[in-house]
Amino acid sequence: MTPEQIAQIEKIVEKVLEAHFRSTQQSEKQLLVILGATQLPLEQVIQQFQTCMQEGWKIRIILSDLATKTANFDPIYSTFGEDNVLLENNLSDIPSFVESSSQIVLPALSYPMAGKLALKLVDTPCTYLVFHALCCGKRVIAASDVSTTRKYTDKKSLTLDQIEPAHVNALTEFGVKWVTVDQIAVTVREGNSPNHVSIETPVISANVIANLASNVQELVYTKPSIITPLAREYAQKRGVKLTPKIVSVDGV
């Protein structure tokens, strides 16, 4: 093979790798937003997702059946486009929505939906979608629809609107990340950044990999650590990148 042919092949390979990298980046920045019935003003929610869009996120919004009957979602349609806003009852092949999204956001999680999810009562497409996402290990971010600026006429209103602490704890154990509305964009951004863990041990065993937090995507180890074959297999299955950190004689 001539040098010219080799150079040509290298260029083709570079183009293929670049295309693959771009498509991977795009697939990693798919955000699925689920909006249920809420009395919370949507302006702040929209601002958070506009920030995400400016950072390159592609956003699809699913409106629950009850949401379409209780609130005016015209601002949602005008901001994100009608093609990107789906109705709950029109959904089909729910697992594909989960698989194609890197993160799922519930920006105004109501008391009824939180209670259903906490009790695993997945009797609607939206609740099933969230439940399926949690079962698949997808990152789910939630903000309550109870606004701290709302004024209540009596304690009964507050009691009815607040999500039960037991339900919050249950959803946290399921893997839900709780934030305030103004933290949504920042939390989405952080969730898309690989989580790194550094370790200094002479032997990296399968137990080391198994005990890593579920969100760890890269393990940086110090040479000349020994990585057992089973540890490499576990890391590959979990999608954990093993990166060596070479230490000089001076220990730097």
Secondary structure, DSSP 8 states (H G I E B T S, - for coil): --HHHHHHHHHHHHHHHHHHHHHHHHHTTEEEEEE-S--S-SHHHHHHHHHHHHTT-EEEEEE-TTHHHHS--HHHHHHH-GGGEEEGGG---HHHHHHT-SEEEEEEE-HHHHHHHHTT---SHHHHHHHHHHHTT-EEEEEES--TT---SSHHHHHHHS--HHHHHHHHHHTEEE--GGGHHHHHHHHTS-EEEEE--SEE-HHHHHTS-TTEEEEEEETT-EE-HHHHHHHHHHT-EEEEE---TT--
